[in-house]
Amino acid sequence: MYDATYVGELVTCMDALDAQYDLFISADVLIYVGSLEALFESLKNHASDKALFVFSTEHLEGQGYLLQYTCRYTHSLECIRSVAAKSG
């Protein structure tokens, strides 16, 4: 059961919230997001000190991220680690 649902662009909706959270779950979402910097920064701004971010991705060998012919993004482990480190 949800407390609330929002319709709109992911980061814009996140940034409009005025709350801190302990857990973020994002299953089958990041495949529709190329650059993850803005999302991770928004999550950081709404995360409690011990918050967890659980998410799924499609794996890319190598570096960076890539839009596939399926119109889904794949992200390398290095890309995710780098963005996570930059956003804290």
N, CA, C and O of each residue as an XYZ file, in Angstrom:
352
protein
N       0.841     -1.169      0.000
C       0.000      0.000      0.000
C       0.892      1.241      0.000
O       1.902      1.290      0.703
N       0.523      2.206     -0.767
C       1.270      3.446     -0.866
C       0.642      4.528      0.000
O      -0.578      4.588      0.154
N       1.492      5.384      0.562
C       0.990      6.570      1.262
C       0.599      7.645      0.258
O      -0.362      8.388      0.458
N       1.379      7.710     -0.845
C       1.116      8.710     -1.881
C       1.767      8.266     -3.180
O       2.742      7.515     -3.170
N       1.233      8.724     -4.276
C       1.857      8.506     -5.585
C       1.959      9.858     -6.280
O       1.162     10.763     -6.035
N       2.958      9.974     -7.153
C       3.197     11.222     -7.865
C       3.375     10.921     -9.337
O       3.925      9.882     -9.701
N       2.918     11.812    -10.173
C       3.076     11.676    -11.614
C       3.929     12.837    -12.090
O       3.615     13.998    -11.826
N       5.004     12.525    -12.790
C       5.871     13.567    -13.315
C       7.276     13.058    -13.504
O       7.560     11.877    -13.306
N       8.147     13.956    -13.887
C       9.550     13.605    -14.092
C      10.166     13.256    -12.739
O       9.928     13.948    -11.749
N      10.947     12.200    -12.699
C      11.447     11.606    -11.455
C      12.172     12.609    -10.558
O      11.790     12.779     -9.400
N      13.192     13.265    -11.059
C      13.992     14.172    -10.228
C      13.171     15.390     -9.816
O      13.280     15.843     -8.676
N      12.366     15.920    -10.700
C      11.520     17.069    -10.371
C      10.563     16.725     -9.228
O      10.385     17.522     -8.307
N       9.959     15.565     -9.285
C       9.054     15.131     -8.214
C       9.810     14.921     -6.907
O       9.338     15.320     -5.842
N      10.975     14.298     -6.985
C      11.782     14.093     -5.779
C      12.164     15.422     -5.147
O      12.053     15.594     -3.933
N      12.611     16.353     -5.963
C      13.061     17.646     -5.449
C      11.933     18.454     -4.829
O      12.183     19.316     -3.987
N      10.710     18.191     -5.226
C       9.558     18.910     -4.670
C       9.162     18.391     -3.288
O       8.403     19.052     -2.579
N       9.656     17.238     -2.903
C       9.315     16.664     -1.604
C      10.072     17.367     -0.486
O      11.195     17.835     -0.676
N       9.449     17.432      0.664
C      10.067     18.045      1.828
C      10.105     17.009      2.945
O       9.445     17.152      3.974
N      10.899     15.956      2.712
C      10.958     14.868      3.686
C      12.283     14.140      3.559
O      12.977     14.251      2.548
N      12.625     13.390      4.604
C      13.796     12.518      4.604
C      13.282     11.073      4.628
O      12.252     10.782      5.236
N      14.003     10.184      3.965
C      13.585      8.789      3.869
C      14.717      7.856      4.267
O      15.894      8.187      4.124
N      14.342      6.680      4.771
C      15.302      5.660      5.168
C      15.556      4.650      4.061
O      16.585      3.974      4.061
N      14.628      4.542      3.120
C      14.726      3.517      2.092
C      14.170      4.033      0.771
O      13.087      4.614      0.712
N      14.937      3.804     -0.275
C      14.509      4.110     -1.642
C      14.581      2.802     -2.422
O      15.606      2.121     -2.397
N      13.510      2.451     -3.106
C      13.476      1.243     -3.930
C      13.136      1.657     -5.350
O      12.150      2.355     -5.589
N      13.960      1.220     -6.286
C      13.783      1.617     -7.679
C      13.992      0.396     -8.569
O      15.087      0.172     -9.085
N      12.951     -0.377     -8.739
C      13.025     -1.582     -9.566
C      12.525     -1.269    -10.970
O      11.419     -0.757    -11.143
N      13.328     -1.573    -11.950
C      12.978     -1.377    -13.355
C      12.699      0.094    -13.686
O      11.805      0.405    -14.474
N      13.480      0.993    -13.071
C      13.338      2.428    -13.316
C      14.590      3.000    -13.983
O      14.491      3.734    -14.966
N      15.765      2.666    -13.450
C      17.003      3.263    -13.954
C      17.290      2.903    -15.408
O      18.112      3.551    -16.056
N      16.633      1.896    -15.916
C      16.809      1.556    -17.334
C      16.225      2.620    -18.252
O      16.481      2.624    -19.456
N      15.434      3.529    -17.671
C      14.862      4.629    -18.450
C      15.559      5.960    -18.155
O      15.096      7.018    -18.580
N      16.667      5.895    -17.429
C      17.446      7.078    -17.076
C      18.874      6.867    -17.562
O      19.509      5.872    -17.213
N      19.374      7.785    -18.353
C      20.757      7.674    -18.825
C      21.721      8.168    -17.773
O      22.282      7.375    -17.017
N      21.917      9.465    -17.718
C      22.803     10.078    -16.740
C      22.156     10.016    -15.365
O      21.021     10.460    -15.191
N      22.865      9.473    -14.398
C      22.296      9.250    -13.064
C      22.644     10.338    -12.052
O      22.158     10.293    -10.921
N      23.465     11.306    -12.423
C      23.959     12.298    -11.474
C      22.836     13.060    -10.775
O      22.839     13.156     -9.548
N      21.892     13.595    -11.511
C      20.818     14.390    -10.907
C      19.956     13.541     -9.969
O      19.550     14.010     -8.905
N      19.680     12.311    -10.355
C      18.877     11.433     -9.511
C      19.600     11.124     -8.208
O      19.008     11.239     -7.135
N      20.867     10.734     -8.282
C      21.614     10.393     -7.075
C      21.752     11.613     -6.160
O      21.696     11.480     -4.937
N      21.928     12.775     -6.735
C      22.028     13.996     -5.929
C      20.698     14.279     -5.228
O      20.687     14.656     -4.056
N      19.597     14.105     -5.922
C      18.280     14.300     -5.322
C      18.039     13.296     -4.198
O      17.516     13.651     -3.142
N      18.418     12.055     -4.429
C      18.276     11.035     -3.388
C      19.090     11.415     -2.158
O      18.616     11.288     -1.029
N      20.306     11.876     -2.378
C      21.162     12.302     -1.264
C      20.482     13.389     -0.444
O      20.549     13.373      0.785
N      19.833     14.325     -1.109
C      19.181     15.436     -0.423
C      17.975     15.003      0.399
O      17.536     15.737      1.284
N      17.436     13.822      0.118
C      16.253     13.337      0.830
C      16.524     12.085      1.654
O      15.591     11.453      2.152
N      17.787     11.727      1.799
C      18.150     10.496      2.509
C      18.515     10.787      3.960
O      19.226     11.747      4.257
N      18.021      9.947      4.848
C      18.451     10.012      6.237
C      19.899      9.515      6.313
O      20.443      9.025      5.323
N      20.514      9.640      7.479
C      21.924      9.268      7.633
C      22.225      7.818      7.266
O      23.294      7.538      6.724
N      21.334      6.915      7.541
C      21.570      5.479      7.300
C      20.679      4.939      6.179
O      20.382      3.745      6.144
N      20.256      5.805      5.274
C      19.330      5.401      4.209
C      19.972      4.383      3.267
O      21.189      4.359      3.085
N      19.134      3.558      2.683
C      19.549      2.577      1.677
C      18.854      2.898      0.364
O      17.709      3.352      0.339
N      19.571      2.652     -0.725
C      19.013      2.802     -2.071
C      19.167      1.451     -2.753
O      20.281      1.024     -3.055
N      18.054      0.788     -2.991
C      18.030     -0.523     -3.626
C      17.479     -0.329     -5.028
O      16.394      0.227     -5.201
N      18.226     -0.785     -6.036
C      17.797     -0.543     -7.411
C      18.281     -1.659     -8.329
O      19.185     -2.422     -7.991
N      17.663     -1.730     -9.481
C      18.089     -2.687    -10.504
C      18.542     -1.908    -11.735
O      18.080     -0.797    -11.994
N      19.452     -2.514    -12.482
C      19.925     -1.943    -13.738
C      20.121     -3.064    -14.740
O      20.067     -4.244    -14.392
N      20.347     -2.686    -15.973
C      20.822     -3.638    -16.967
C      22.311     -3.378    -17.114
O      22.732     -2.230    -17.254
N      23.104     -4.431    -17.084
C      24.560     -4.328    -17.011
C      25.197     -4.002    -18.359
O      24.816     -4.533    -19.402
N      26.171     -3.118    -18.293
C      26.981     -2.765    -19.456
C      28.430     -3.120    -19.150
O      28.980     -2.671    -18.144
N      29.045     -3.912    -19.999
C      30.483     -4.173    -19.879
C      31.212     -2.910    -20.289
O      30.798     -2.237    -21.233
N      32.279     -2.579    -19.602
C      33.048     -1.402    -19.966
C      32.743     -0.241    -19.051
O      32.644     -0.412    -17.836
N      32.593      0.954    -19.630
C      32.402      2.161    -18.831
C      31.198      2.951    -19.320
O      30.765      2.821    -20.465
N      30.669      3.774    -18.420
C      29.601      4.689    -18.796
C      28.234      4.041    -18.856
O      27.941      3.072    -18.155
N      27.404      4.614    -19.720
C      26.063      4.083    -19.944
C      25.760      4.165    -21.431
O      26.392      4.924    -22.165
N      24.795      3.382    -21.862
C      24.508      3.277    -23.285
C      23.017      3.039    -23.490
O      22.415      2.214    -22.803
N      22.427      3.759    -24.432
C      21.040      3.523    -24.812
C      21.008      2.382    -25.821
O      21.623      2.475    -26.883
N      20.304      1.319    -25.501
C      20.209      0.142    -26.350
C      19.135      0.332    -27.430
O      18.341      1.270    -27.358
N      19.114     -0.535    -28.401
C      18.100     -0.488    -29.462
C      16.701     -0.706    -28.894
O      15.709     -0.377    -29.544
N      16.619     -1.259    -27.688
C      15.337     -1.494    -27.016
C      14.809     -0.231    -26.325
O      13.747     -0.252    -25.704
N      15.570      0.874    -26.443
C      15.254      2.153    -25.782
C      15.364      2.052    -24.267
O      14.689      2.779    -23.538
N      16.218      1.147    -23.799
C      16.509      0.992    -22.380
C      18.002      1.249    -22.194
O      18.821      0.853    -23.023
N      18.340      1.916    -21.097
C      19.740      2.196    -20.813
C      20.385      1.053    -20.060
O      19.753      0.394    -19.235
N      21.649      0.831    -20.354
C      22.483     -0.071    -19.575
C      23.557      0.785    -18.914
O      24.017      1.771    -19.489
N      23.952      0.400    -17.702
C      24.961      1.137    -16.944
C      26.062      0.182    -16.509
O      25.798     -0.952    -16.109
N      27.287      0.651    -16.591
C      28.401     -0.157    -16.101
C      28.477     -0.029    -14.586
O      28.017      0.954    -14.006
N      29.064     -1.039    -13.961
C      29.259     -1.001    -12.523
C      30.136      0.188    -12.151
O      29.889      0.850    -11.143
N      31.152      0.461    -12.954
C      32.029      1.601    -12.691
C      31.255      2.917    -12.747
O      31.489      3.805    -11.927
N      30.354      3.049    -13.688
C      29.523      4.254    -13.816
C      28.695      4.460    -12.556
O      28.647      5.567    -12.020
N      28.052      3.422    -12.086
C      27.212      3.519    -10.895
C      28.049      3.846     -9.671
O      27.674      4.700     -8.868
N      29.175      3.172     -9.527
C      30.053      3.445     -8.379
C      30.570      4.880     -8.419
O      30.650      5.536     -7.380
N      30.915      5.366     -9.586
C      31.445      6.719     -9.720
C      30.389      7.758     -9.343
O      30.673      8.685     -8.584
N      29.188      7.607     -9.862
C      28.099      8.545     -9.559
C      27.767      8.488     -8.075
O      27.551      9.526     -7.448
N      27.725      7.296     -7.510
C      27.421      7.144     -6.078
C      28.498      7.815     -5.223
O      28.181      8.482     -4.238
N      29.743      7.643     -5.588
C      30.841      8.261     -4.835
C      30.773      9.788     -4.913
O      30.984     10.469     -3.910
N      30.484     10.322     -6.085
C      30.407     11.777     -6.248
C      29.266     12.376     -5.442
O      29.387     13.487     -4.926
N      28.165     11.656     -5.330
C      27.004     12.195     -4.612
C      27.055     11.869     -3.123
O      26.231     12.352     -2.347
N      28.014     11.059     -2.736
C      28.166     10.741     -1.309
C      27.266      9.628     -0.853
O      27.288      9.258      0.321
